[in-house]
């Protein structure tokens, strides 16, 4: 199963997996909150999950991480 993520989605996903919170991600990437929410929503939608906590298992299952 191939998941096509944008560079921003990949960066946000990696930071979420590493345990960063929204405020830290906003500061790190220099994006505004609405962009963060939209990006997070797109990640969850593409991985077909409902919660951020499910990102790591879903990304491993899809072959994004090994």
PEVEN-V949588 format. One record per backbone hydrogen bond with DSSP energy under -0.5 kcal/mol. NH is the residue of the N-H (numbers start at 0). CO is the residue of the C=O. If there is no record, write none. Layout:
((NH	CO) (NH	CO))
This chain:
((2	0) (3	1) (4	2) (9	5) (10	6) (11	7) (12	8) (13	9) (14	10) (15	11) (16	12) (17	13) (18	15) (19	14) (24	20) (25	21) (26	22) (27	23) (28	24) (29	25) (30	25) (35	31) (36	32) (37	33) (38	34) (39	35) (40	36) (41	37) (42	38) (43	39) (44	40) (45	41) (46	42) (47	43) (47	44) (48	43) (53	50) (54	51) (57	53) (58	54) (59	55) (60	56) (61	57) (62	59) (63	58) (64	58))
